[in-house]
Every structure is written in C-alpha cells, then in structure tokens.
C-alpha cells in the first residue's frame, strides 16, 4: 500500500466525517467495487464480504443476470407511480406469490416501510374484521427486536440507543420475551390484533428461539384470532437455508415481510405478503408509495428471485452454512462463548472479558475478511449465498487465526 493510496482513502474518510451525519461507525475500509463474494477497496485490496449488506446481497455483488435486467428495464421505463399501471407489476405479483405461497402482495421500498405497512394493515383488520373498538388495537412485539428506524418502530424497541431521545411514541404496543410462548399467551387480550416477531433475531446477535416456538406461536395466534406477522426481511429469501425461515417449523404467517435480498442489492425493494382476508381491508387512497411497485424495482426483483431459485442458492446456503458453522464451532478458543446460527446466518459470541468484537473485526479486516460486530461481543457472519466450500473453509481459517 503506497502513500498516495492511503491518502486517497484517508481523504474520503475525512470528507465523510466533515459532511455526513454521524449515525454510523463503519470499519475504516473504503470500498469501490464488488463481484460475487468479494469487494475491493480504493487501494485495490480484495476482501471477502461476510456481511452481504445485512443480507441484501444474498445473490452476490453485481450478479450479472440481475444487472442485465436492471440495465434493460432502466432503458425502457423506470417510474410511473401507481397512478398508472406498468407491465412489470403484474408478473412480479404472480411470481412472488407463487414462490412464497401467498395470496396477495403489496410492494414497498425499504424494510421499515414494509413493517409500517403491516402495522397499519393489522390495525385496520382489527377494527373492520375482528371488531376491536376504535383506537384500542394492541400489537404484541418481543424484547430485543429490530424492525427498522421509524419513530413508530423505535417506540417499541427495547434498545435504549435506538429509542433514546426520539419520543413521545405511539401507544398500543406490548412487549414479551423472545422465545416465550407462555408470556405471549398471557399478554393476548380481546383487543390484540397482531403479534410481530423475527423468526431469528438478527440485530440482537442471531438469536434463535427454542425449537417449536414458532409452531406454538402460530397455534396461539390462530386460537385467539390474532394476525401473525413474521419479519423475514433478513431471514427470508434463502439466508437460513430455506426460502423463508418459517419453513423450518412448517408454518405460514398471515403477513410475511420481505426486503433486502428481494432486489439482490441493486435497488430498494420490499413487500408485504399476505392472505386475502387481511390484505383486502385496504382500499384505494388508504396506503401507498410513489416508488412502491415501480417497473424498475419489479424487473430487478423478478430476476433476483429467479437467480436465487434457478442457481440453487437456497440449498447451497443450507449445505455450506452447516459446514461453516461446524468449522467455527470446532475452533479451540477460550475467548468464544458460543457459535450459533442457521444456514448462512451465523454468529460468534465472545466472552465479555475477551476484549470486544470490534477488535476481532479489525483483525479480520487486516486478513482480508469483512465482518461486523453487534452489541459489543458478537460477530455476525452472513456471506453471499453463493459461498463455496473452499471459501467457507477460508473464513474459518481466518477466524481461527484471530481467535487463537
């Protein structure tokens, strides 16, 4: 690395610090190119990406088929708004619903928008179908959840950093421990319209609920006429070795939220998947988005789904993920408290006295591997789903070298 290259990276970091809001604390690597599982910085150094933009790049960076679909559509039509119809929305609906066994879909842009949409739909369903008195709808969430950054969403977060200083917050939300179906049952009232939960808690550190939890949750929601909302924005679209994480327990949600990898990292696209009874409470003028369902987004998402399925990425995530998890669990390191995960959604949690996960991420960066810490002591590992056996072994080798 020469001084000119260093000065370029340092200059970009300095400009970012001077002009940008300080709401992120990234690793000091300045990336300029990506392909497959790899990214390159402005100095030309290659790294393996083990974050995948928080699972938005499941298909790998700059997948050529998605790129071609985006380029072709961008040259024809990008945006009409939903004031008019476009020729990509109908096939997007049809293909997405067929793939996920859904009745209806509502396209939005970001994951947080999908969550907000689901909350609105659930409340409206509660009033118009379940018969909850006006203004009294209740939604149950879980502790340590992460569903986005809007005011409504951070209002029911239990993370002091996420919610501190942003109140007052909207009422109508109740919190129960994650993985505790008994607590859920005890919190449901006649005014409960929905239960919102992640199948695996990503931002909390890849926390997996006890076996049978989601199945029991489904039973409780059905018995009490409560909408089950599964936030699969991170866990969905192959990340856990199934197309949707709900498949691991053989259940179906009433509302399923997908995003991130729905576009393969090329464009912000999200969607609320639903059964007909719930989604049909919406009528023209009650909800929408200028960019939601635009033709460019739909064309990109259609191809992102095609490559995910046709190129066997879901099955690969299950197989290679099991291999990588076993390799990581076999590292004899006194600093490691636990290795956990499912598919290629993995985490290494360190003991509290091990010096912190940030230090490990910096050491991994020096070895050409990019990962990100969460909550001080946990390192998330989520490479693109095209990861090979050899690449998985290399990841384990780098962790072994650093953790030993």
Buried (B, 14 or more C-beta within 10 A) or exposed (E): EEEEBEEBBEEEBEEEEEEEEEEEEEBEBBBEEBEBBBBBBBBEBEBBBBBBBBBBBBBBBBBEBBBEBBEEBBEEBBEBEBEEEBEBBEEBBEBBBEBBEBEBBBBBBBBBBBBBBBBBBBBBBBBEBBEBEEEBBBBBBBBBBBBBBBEBBBBBBBBEEBBEEEEEBEEBBBBBEBBBBEBBBEBBEEBBBBBBBBBBBBBBBBBBBEEEBBBBBBBBBEEBBBBBBBBBBBBBBBBBBBBBBBBBBEBBBBBBBBBBBBBBBBBBBBBBBBBEEBBBBBEEEEBBBEBBBBBBBBBBBBBBBBBBBEBBBBBBBBBBBBBBBEBBBEBEBEBBBEBBBBBBBBBBBBEEEBEBBBEBBBBBBEBEBBBBBBBEBBBBBBBBBBBEEEBBEBBBBBBBEBBE
